[in-house]
Amino acid sequence: MAREQNTRWRIEADHGACMGTGICAGVAPDVFQVVDGRSVPPAGEVPADENVLDAVESCPMEALRVRDAVSGEVLDLS
C-alpha cells in the first residue's frame, strides 16, 4: 500500500476496547506507547508509514484507527 511521501495521518485509540497488549508499541515503538495499561498514540499528526498500518492491523481488539489528517476519512485497511 504505497502512500505519497507528504501524506499525514492521525491515529485514534479506543481506550475502552484497548487491552494494553503492547503489540502496537512493539511493531511501531517510535509511534505508540503503552501508559497505564493502554495504548497511547501521538496526539498530533504522523507521517504515513507502513509500520503504523502494521501496528493498527495487529491490534487484537481493533482498538486503533487511522484517519487522513487532511480529509478526516478513516483509512480502509482491509
N, C-alpha and C positions, 0 to 999 in steps of 0.2 A: 504494500500500500504506500506508494510514493506520495510525498507531501511537498508542496512548494517550500523553499527554504525560509521564506518570511512568514509562513503561517504560524499563528499563535493560538494557544488553547487555554481554557480554564478547566480545572479539574474540580469535581464536586464529590464529596463523600457523604453517604447516608449514615450518620453515626448511630442511628437506631438499628441498622442492619449490620454494621461492622462488628466482627467478632475479634478483631485485633490479632489475626493470624500473622501479620507482618510480611505476608507474601509480596505485597506491593512494594514495601521498603526493601525487600531482598532483591527484587527484579530491577527496581529503579531507585536506588538509595540516594541519589542526588536530587530526587524529586519528592519522595514520600518519607515521612517519619511516622513512627508509632509512639503516641504520647498517651499516657494513662489508659493503655489498652485499646486505643482507637487510632485508625489511620488519619493522618493529618497531611492533606495535600497542600501545596503552596497557596497562599491567599490571592496571589496575582496571576498574571499570565505566564505561561511557559512556552518555549519554542516547541513546535511539533517534533515529536521524537518517537521512534518505533518502540523504545523501551517503555515509554509511558503507556502506549497501547497494550504492550505485553503485560504490564503490571495491572492495568484495568481489567483486561480479559482474564487474568489469573485469579482474580478475587472470587473465592468460593461462594460468597454471599451476594455477589453482584452489587456491592455497595458503592461502587465508584462509577462515575460517568464523566465523559469528556465533552466539552462544548467548544465550538469555534468561537474564539474571542471576539470576532467582528460581528458575525450574524447571530450568535447565541444558540445556534442549532446544535442539538445533541448529535455527536458522531455515531453513525451506524457501524458498529464493529462486527456485525455478522457477515 
